[in-house]
Amino acid sequence: MGIQDIIEGKKQWRAHVARVKTLPPDYQIVYKEMQKYLFKVGPVDLPEGPLLPEIVDFFEEGVAAGKGVLELIGDDVAAFCDGLIKDSPTYAEIYQQSISGKPRS
């Protein structure tokens, strides 16, 4: 990864954060909790992948439709996040496989 890639990545991240800041406060709170949870659980492709921008897209559509954030995702933020990443490899799974000696599938 070169310096230009790092600079471009930072620009994209700042643009993403700016989009989040345009959401209503309740959406921002839920997004930040989702982000924290997802960074903890660790889908391997989270930093470069499309998941976080897609969540913002989804939230922007919800705002445009006049829906509350919990109408979109339900009361259990973690369960909603788990549903989003159910088919994605996570760092926890990779670690479990490494200590159990099982190859990744």
Protein Blocks (a to p, Z undefined) as FASTA:
>chain_A
ZZklmmmmmmmmmmmmmmmmmpcfklmmmmmmmmmmmmmnopaklmmmmklmmmmmmmmm
mmmnopafklmnojblmlmmmmmmmmpccfklmmmmmmnopacZZ
